[in-house]
């Protein structure tokens, strides 16, 4: 994982991840907001990545990954999600702790280490949050899901809970919103057995099967 700088790896992973569950264009302004950096810093970094053939970007337009940039991004996403799965399933980390830990570890491990984790875990297709784990050949397991707030009233199954906000993960845990959990949706409320919460608390953070 060390052929690119850590900063470059972070940019490529962020650009790819930003388009995984959203149609919003990836702009330098959006990246600056997501990464907590100044727009000028991001613009300079994107220009450097473009010169290196990792992204395509024209001024005032969105940023897209090249084929080479996508290859590197998927390696990082694969490493991140396999490390998360290992920490959660083998080391007992709670699911609101593993994201930051994986962020630190993914830059330090070798490709051989990641492949060993994958084999040890039985080659899982999804991480603890329900995100698909890219395969070694760069393909990504399919996951058809819609945001909870777009689901129709009735039964649905949780497929994914966004891992970018530990507090939201803890909130989801309070009523049992885990991937694979069946839920009931009724007039803006999601419920599991006797636990219930307003769907607005999880807007943009919980994804379910399409029951429309």
Protein Blocks (a to p, Z undefined) as FASTA:
>chain_A
ZZpcfklmmmmmmmmmmmmmocbdcdfklmmmmnopafklmmmmmmmmmmnopaccdehi
acdddfklmmmmmmmmmmmmmmmmmmmmmnopafklmmmmmmmmmmmpcfklmmmmmmmn
opaabdfkopacddfkopacddddddfklpccdddddfbdcfkbmklmmmmmmnopaghi
acddeehiacehjbccdfklmgokaccddfZZ
